[in-house]
Amino acid sequence: MEEVSMEQIVMELVVNAGNARSKSMEAIKAAKKGDLDLSKEKIKEANELLNKAHDFQTKLIQSEASGEVIKINLLMVHAQDHLMNAMTVRDLAKEIISMYKEFKK
């Protein structure tokens, strides 16, 4: 990964996690309309975005583990909150989609 500033890393976390959450919500809406193929695709997109966000989070962790002092500020906390929220919404979306599949049977 190219060298990026701490602010860029935090913003990448926010953007990718926020987009992943949106894709997860789109997946639920597609399943609700009966389009299970689209819901599956939206979950795949959410996973890809979460993987990007996780890569940036890992960069932060590696920096701190190598001795760099990581300044914790409100933006950093906000970014971590976004990531955890997006992961939770994605997990719940998968469960909701599974229920819609059962209803469809």
Buried (B, 14 or more C-beta within 10 A) or exposed (E): EEEEEBEEBBBBBBBBBBBBBBBBBBBBBBBEEEBBEBBBBBBEBBBBBBEBBBBBBEBBEEBEEEEEEEEEEEBBEEBBEBBEBBBEBBEEBBEBBEEBEEEEE
